[in-house]
Amino acid sequence: MPDLFRFDELTWPEVAALPRETPLLLPLGSMPLGSAPDPSPALRAGLETLPALLKATQPIGILPSIPFGWTGSGLEVREQIFAALVHNLVGNLLEDGFTSVHVLTPPDLDLGAGIPAIVLPRPVPRAICLANRTGTTPLEPGLPHQAAGPLALPADFEKVVILPIGHTEQHGYHAPLSTDTLIIEAIGRGTAQAVPEQAVCLPVFPYGVSTHRRSFPGTFNVGGRAFEDFWLAVVDTLVGGGFKRFYLMSGHGGNLSFLVNVVKYAGEKYTQIFCATAFLYLSGPQGVAALEARRQSALGGMGHACELETSLILRLRPELIHLERAVDETNFITTPNYYMDWIEGGALTANPPWEDDTRTGAYGVGSLGTAEKGKYWLEAAIAEKVEHVAEIHEQYRRRRERRQQRN
């Protein structure tokens, strides 16, 4: 096997230090890395050809895999919508100065001009097999450590489809680029496992919107328009498959305003569904109470790469946290109606340059993170999302009943 490393397990200073000729690969579908099972002989043979194809003598960086969206993935959107998303991701890396960026694609997929692709000599594994209306083809969540097998349809059309959406972006000197993705994957999967009769969780999507992308290496930005188009198209496909209840569950604050638009567009387009999103996690009354019960930092100590996110990653992937590198930053320019904490406060909404308020990319007190607090807050976040799932079901049921009564 060639020498591969996971790009999203680095911190942003480590990305900044990478030679710009480092080969970077964006896979469509899963890649066998770390603790993943050994690849098939055909896939292994394909991977062995990568150094020669890339003319690489150094380790090859593997970007977070895109789990669905392309033709043949099982959860497809229109090719031009998917190609726009991929084009923006590749463009981010080229803009950062990387000179060898390729997309690993299945055969017969045309992403258009300007997207360099490598076709491995095997089909990319499907992340999802989307159910059709007859229920003859099951929907498989596709998470590698999810024990449940194919869902029994058509009863599963009555479940809430959880779509966890993370991001790949800087998290200070001490936390990995994958922070948002790891956290919302754990919350989404934990929610579905807590109430398997009520919800199913699709694979986490690891890319979102960061308008401060250029401030810190390793930060991606799908672009607001491309992000909205993609997620509305995903809802289109799922509605076409017979699903009617959706929870767009975000682990990244920059996704929020765009997901609100997706929810609004979807609700206008499909009056028979109930599609919802929420502000991150631990943002409702019980969630806020859970934060206050264990937090040690003052107001401003929980924002980004902070006491909360650091604690959650210490619980989930402690080997990825370098606590000795953490720099606490609480010098956000604060006024009565605009300040930074986990539940952003004040009447004003703005988007000033991050460099105004942080040198390292952190907002808050990451040095106070502990795995014990992470365990407590993760359980509280899952409990909060379980309540949201129940409420989505109730909203869908009561609104359907009211419409039926009117008719």
Salt bridges, closest charged atoms under 4 A:
ASP8 OD2 - ARG6 NH2 3.25
GLU9 OE2 - ARG6 NE 3.56
GLU9 OE2 - ARG317 NH2 3.15
GLU14 OE2 - ARG325 NH1 3.34
GLU95 OE1 - ARG213 NH2 2.32
GLU95 OE2 - ARG214 NE 2.90
ASP96 OD2 - ARG213 NH1 3.07
ASP156 OD1 - LYS159 NZ 2.93
GLU158 OE1 - ARG245 NH2 2.45
GLU169 OE2 - HIS171 NE2 3.96
GLU169 OE1 - HIS212 NE2 3.41
GLU169 OE2 - HIS252 ND1 3.14
GLU169 OE2 - HIS304 ND1 3.82
ASP180 OD1 - HIS171 NE2 3.05
ASP180 OD2 - HIS252 ND1 3.10
GLU185 OE2 - ARG189 NH1 3.58
ASP236 OD1 - LYS269 NZ 3.10
GLU292 OE2 - ARG295 NH1 3.62
GLU307 OE2 - LYS373 NZ 2.70
GLU309 OE1 - HIS171 NE2 3.38
GLU319 OE2 - ARG317 NE 2.42
GLU324 OE2 - ARG325 NE 3.94
ASP341 OD2 - ARG295 NH1 2.92
GLU379 OE2 - LYS375 NZ 2.79
GLU394 OE2 - ARG398 NH1 2.92
GLU401 OE2 - ARG397 NH1 3.51
